[in-house]
Every structure is written in structure tokens, then in C-alpha cells.
Amino acid sequence: MAKNESDIQRLLDIMARLRDREHGCPWDIEQTFASIAPYTVEEAYEVADAIDRNDLPALKDELGDLLLQVVFHSRMAQEQGAFAFADVVAAISDKMTRRHPHVFPSSAGPVSEAITDAATQTVAWDEHKRREREANGDQDASALAGIARGLPEWQRAIKLQNRAAKVGFDWPGPAPVIEKLHEEVEEVRAEFAALAADPGDAAAQHRLEDEIGDLLFVCANLARHAHVDIGAALRRANLKFERRFRTMEALAAADGTALAGLSLEMQDRYWDRAKATEKP
């Protein structure tokens, strides 16, 4: 690799070498779009985690890992004659200028819309996406069109709710959502009772799954009305649980015992002690 080549070209050359059938890495050579996809999703979450922790050195590393995923997919597509990394860059550059005519008027003719705040731009962005879908022959006229099925389901729930809200189908505020949450909890409780009465009832198990799904959907709606990032909230809840559980283990070990050998009542006492060690 030449010393004066660009940083991105160096990375492209590294990936090409890794995928080389004769001199490359066996693991990299064996990968496909499908096998790499879970890593791509994982790296995106690790970027979010670094941001959540405000760890900029980690963010630099995680963004590099995420960029590698783009390069990896692009290289595999290039090998199939579909597209290359340069095409990916060109496509996103064209899309960004096309969807921001108020910033790049020369890219799409004169400015046709006044963008004064982020909310207005969000509406304009969605309208641009709708027009693009129509131009590409997508006949789905639903307000819910274009929401990817590959998204994490909590994220897809938020997008579905936001789209429905844009045509007026929404709760007027968080209070009725909380009421609906209580209603869904009771329905879950009823299905648990039905399943307990007949544990082998497959239909009851299916109904319980449906009701828990409804409950989670309402939780997502509540987070949306509260302007809370449900992903970030759940991440913090997970971190809190992990931190407290590890403290429980440490406290039990200091007492010369292990959590696994304790009753739930005793474990709960360690949980309370773990909570007490945290700053208010």
C-alpha cells in the first residue's frame, strides 16, 4: 500500500487482502452478508453504548468497527459485481443533498420549502422519503410504508407509533397511555391465570404471548409520550441491574457465601444492601 494513499483506501485494501481467496484469512473469506449482519447490528449498539457512557476514546474505536462493517459488506458486493464502496459513498452523498434542498439548493433546483427547525426538517425528510418510494415504483400508500422489518422490535414500535401519530391516530397525552398500561397488565394477569389452570393449553400460551406483546407496545408508547429514548432507558436499566447484581455477589462473597446457595428471601436482602451502597 502506498504511503500517500488515503486512510479509507488503506482500509479498503486491507479488506480486499483479507478476502483474497489465495492469501486471505479463512474466516473473512467464509463470511456472507447474512453471517456478517449480526456483527453489524452489534457494532451499532456498541457505538450507542460508548455514546451513552460519554467515552470518546471508545467511541472512536467503535465507529471504526462500524465502518469496517460497511467496508466488509461493500467488498462482498463488489466481488459479486453488485456495487463497491465508492457506490455506497456516492449513494449516501446524493441522498443527503437531495433530502436537504434548503441547504444544497443547486442539487435539487430552487429551495421549495422553508426549514426553520428540526421538527420541520423531520416532516420534510419523511416527505422526501415518500416521494422517493413512489419514484422507485413502491405503490404502498400507507402512512406506515417503508418501516424496515429488520429493526429491533422496540424501535420499530416507536416508528409505527410516530407514523400513526402524524395522521392523528395517537393518545392526547401520557395519562391515557398509563391507563392503557394498567389495562394491559390486567389482561396479562388473566392469561397467566388461564394458563395456570391448564398448563398444556397451547392457545392460552399464545394468548399470553399476545398480551405481553401488547403490554410492551404500550410501554414503548409511554416512552414516546414521555420523550424518553426507550433504547437508552432499557440500556440504563440493564446496567443498573448488572451493577447491583455484581454488588450482591461481592457482598455475599465477603460474607463467605454464594448467591446460588441462598434462598430468594436472603438474596433479596443482599439486593437491598446492594441498592443501599449506591449514591442517591
N, C-alpha and C positions, 0 to 999 in steps of 0.2 A: 504494500500500500504506500502510495507516495506521501511524503511528509506534508505537502501543501493541499492534500485533499480535504474536503470539508468533513466536519465531525460526523454528520449524518451519512456521508458516503463511506466513512470508515465502518460505521455500524452495518450498513448495507453489505459491505464486502465481508465483514465477519460472518453475517448470517448466510451469505452465499457459500462461504467456505464450510460452515457447519453443515449445510445441506448438500454439500458435494458428495455424490454417490460413491466416489472412489476414495477421497481423502477426508471426508467429513466425520461428524460424530454420529455413531449409530442411533443414539436416542433421538437427536434432532431430525435425522433422516426419516425415521419411522413415523413422525408426527403427521397428523392431518388437521384440517380445520376443526373437526369435531373433537379430537383429542386435546387440542390446544385451547378450545373455548373455555373450559372451566378455569384454566390458568388466567385467561384474560379477565374473566369476572373477578377472580380472586385478587388480581393485581389492582383492579379498580377500587375494590374495598380497602386494600392496604393503603392506597393513596388517601382515601377518605379517613382512614384511621390516623394517618400521620397528620392530616389537617386537624382532626379532632383533638389530637394531643399537642397541636401547635409545635410540632417537631420539624423544623425546616430542613435540617440535615437529612432526616429520614424521608421527608417529602421529596427531596432531590433524588434520592436513591429509588424511591417507589415510582416516581414519574419516569425514571429511566427504565425500570422494569416494565411499566405500562407501554412505553414507547417500543420496547423490544417486542411486545406482543403485536403491535401494529406492523412492525418490520417483518416479523415471522409470518403473519397471515399474508402480507403482501408478497413475500418471497414465494410462498407456496402457490399463490395465484399466478405469479409470473411464470413459474415452472409449468403451469397448465395453459399458459397463453391467454389468461383472462385479463389481467391488469398487473401493473407494477406499482411500486411505492410512489413514483412520480405521478401516476394517475390518481392515487389516493390524495396526494397533496393538492393537485390541480382541482379535483372534485370538491374538496372542502373549501379551497380558496374561492372557487366560483360560487359555491353555495353561500358563503359568508358575505360576499359582496352583493350577491343577488338579493339576499334577505335583509340587507341594510341599505336600501336606496337613499335613505336620509343621510347616510354617511358617505356612500360611494355613488353619487348620482350618475356619474358617467358610465357606470356598469349596467344601469337599467333605465337609461333615459332620465328625464327630469324627476325631481323629487315629487312624489304624488301623495305623500302623507306626512303630517306633522307629528313628529315623535318628541314628546316633551318629558316623558318619564318612563321608568322601567315597566310599569303596568301597561302603558300604551304600546310599548315595543313588544311585550308578550302577546298582546292581541294581534298586532301586525305580523309577528313571526308565525303564529298559528294560521293566519290567513294566507301567508306565503306558502306554507306547507300544503294547505288545502288546494291552492291553485296548482302547485307542482304535481300533486297526486292526480288532479284532473288532466293536466297536460301529459302525464305518463299513462293515461288510459284507465286510471282507477275510477270505477263507477260507483264506489261506495260513498253515498252522500250522507251517511250517518255522522252525527256530531262526535261519535266515538271512533271514527275511521282513523287508521294509521297508528293506533296504540300497539306497540310491539308486544307479542305474546311471550317473548323471551325475557322480559323484565322480571326482577324479583316481584313476587305477587303483591307485597305491601306497596311497592312503588307503582305497580300497575293499578292497584285500587285507588291510589291518590289521583292518578291521571284520569281514570274513568270518572271519578267524582268531580274533578275540576272541569272536565269537558261537559258533563251534565249540568254543572252549575252555570256554565256560560250561556245555556239556553233557559235558565231559570229554574231548573229542577234541582233544588237544594233546600236544606233546612235554613230557616231565617237566622239561626244563631246556635251557639253550643248547648243551650238549655234543652231544646227538644232532642238533641243528639244524646245527651246524658239520659233523658227519659227512655229513649230507644235502647240505649245500652242496658239499662235495668231490665227492660222487656226481654232483650235477647238473653241475658243471664238467666232469667226465669225459664225461658224456653230450653236452654241448655240443661238446667237443673231437672226439668221434666223429662227430657230424653235420657238423662243419666238414670232416673228412677225407672223408666220403662225398660232400659237395658238391664238394670239390676234385677228386675222381675223376671226377665227371660234373657240370660246372657248369650244364648245361642241365636237370638233373633237378628239376622243379617240386616233386615230392613230398619230395625231400631238403631243398629250401629251406623247405618248410612244416614239416618235422620240426625243422629248425634253429630256426625261429621259436618252435615249441612249447617246445623245450628251453631257449631263452633266457628265455621266459616263466616256465618252472618255476624257473629259476635266480633270477630277480628275485623271484618269490613267496617263495622260501626266504630271500632276503636280507631281505625285509620281515618274515618270521617271526623271523629272528635279531634284527633291530632291536627287535621287540616283546618278545622274551625278555630283551633287554638293557635294556629300559625306556628306549630311545632313540627320540626323535621322528624318524622316518625322513625326514620333510619338512625338518626343521631340519638334520639331518645332511647331507642332499644339498645344501641351500642353502649350508651352510658349505663343502662340498667344491667347489661351483661357484665360490664367492667365492675360495677358495684357489687354484683353477686360474686364474681370471681375474687375480688379483693376481700370481701367478708368471709367467703368460704376458706380462702387460704389462711386468713387470720384465725378462723376456727381451728383449722388443722394445727397451726402453730401453738395455739393456746392449749389444745388437747395434748400435744406432744410435750409441752412444758410441764404438764401435769402427769406425764408418764403414761399416757393412754393414747388410743387411736379412735377417731370418729367412728370407724366401721364397727367397732365393738360396743358402741353405746346405744342406748335406747333413743327414740326420737325425742323424748322429753329432755334427756340430757344433752342431745345435740342442739335442741332449741336454746338451752341455757348458754351453750357456747356461742350460738348465733347472737344472742342478746349481748354477751360480753364483747363479741367482735364489733357489733354496732356501737357499743359504748366507747370503744377505743378511737372512733372517728371524731374528727372535729365537727362541731355543729355548723 
